[in-house]
């Protein structure tokens, strides 16, 4: 069993759903709607929490990762580590697992054919 929650900056759950219990990487798409109250949230900083249990009900270790567009790079001061900015979120370079170029959109003719 796995439960995935989106938490606001105060640690309150604003969205909860059942997650895929299979081992491996899984995605989550959240449209910003609180599934408890129906309130629509604005952009901001949210955390993702995963609670996974084995068949005996024991907690399993889980890790969460997020994707974002790098908007700036800040050099470290006085030999400190550089930071990547993703909007108003700052990450130490050592926290980054992968950097990929965003693939370009398909040509307009392919977009029309796909619709």
C-alpha positions in Angstrom: 0.0 0.0 0.0 1.2 3.5 -0.8 -0.3 6.9 -0.1 1.0 10.1 -1.8 0.4 13.5 -0.2 1.1 17.0 -1.3 1.9 19.2 1.7 1.7 23.0 1.9 4.5 25.1 3.6 2.9 24.5 7.0 2.9 20.7 6.5 -0.8 20.4 6.0 -2.0 17.8 3.4 -3.8 19.6 0.6 -4.0 16.6 -1.7 -3.8 12.8 -1.0 -4.1 9.9 -3.3 -3.3 6.2 -3.4 0.0 5.5 -5.0 1.2 2.6 -7.1 2.6 0.0 -4.6 4.9 -1.5 -7.1 8.7 -1.0 -6.6 10.1 1.6 -9.0 9.7 5.2 -10.1 6.2 6.6 -10.4 4.8 10.0 -11.4 2.3 12.3 -9.9 0.3 15.1 -11.6 -1.5 17.5 -9.3 -3.7 20.2 -10.8 -3.5 22.4 -7.6 -6.9 21.4 -6.3 -7.4 20.4 -2.7 -9.2 17.1 -2.8 -10.6 17.6 0.7 -12.1 21.1 0.2 -12.1 21.7 -3.5 -10.1 24.9 -3.1 -7.7 25.7 -6.0 -4.2 26.6 -4.9 -1.9 29.0 -6.6 1.7 28.3 -7.6 4.1 28.0 -4.6 6.3 25.6 -2.8 4.8 22.3 -1.9 6.3 19.0 -0.6 5.5 15.5 -1.7 5.3 12.8 1.0 5.0 9.1 0.3 4.0 6.6 3.0 4.5 3.0 1.8 3.8 -0.1 3.8 4.7 -3.7 3.1 2.2 -6.6 3.4 2.8 -6.8 7.2 2.1 -3.1 7.6 5.7 -2.1 8.2 6.9 1.2 6.8 9.0 1.0 3.6 11.7 3.6 2.7 10.7 5.8 -0.1 12.3 8.8 -1.8 10.8 11.6 -3.8 12.2 13.7 -6.6 10.9 16.6 -8.5 11.5 18.2 -11.9 11.9 21.9 -12.6 13.2 24.4 -15.0 16.5 26.1 -13.9 16.0 29.8 -14.0 19.3 30.9 -12.6 22.6 29.7 -11.2 24.1 31.4 -8.1 27.8 31.0 -7.4 28.7 30.1 -3.9 30.2 32.8 -1.7 33.6 32.3 -0.1 34.0 28.8 -1.6 30.5 27.7 -0.8 28.6 25.4 -3.1 26.8 26.8 -6.1 23.0 26.8 -6.1 20.5 26.2 -8.9 17.3 28.3 -8.8 14.1 26.8 -10.0 11.8 29.9 -9.7 11.8 30.8 -6.0 13.3 27.4 -5.0 17.0 27.2 -4.4 18.8 23.8 -4.6 22.4 23.0 -3.7 24.3 21.6 -6.7 25.0 18.4 -4.6 21.2 17.8 -4.3 20.7 17.7 -8.1 20.5 14.1 -9.5 20.1 14.8 -13.2 20.2 17.8 -15.6 18.6 17.3 -19.0 17.8 19.7 -21.8 14.1 20.1 -22.4 13.3 18.5 -25.7 12.0 21.0 -28.3 8.3 20.9 -29.2 7.5 18.9 -32.3 7.1 20.8 -35.6 3.6 22.4 -36.1 2.6 19.8 -38.7 3.2 17.0 -36.2 1.2 18.9 -33.5 -1.8 19.2 -35.8 -1.6 15.5 -36.8 -1.5 14.5 -33.1 -4.6 16.4 -32.2 
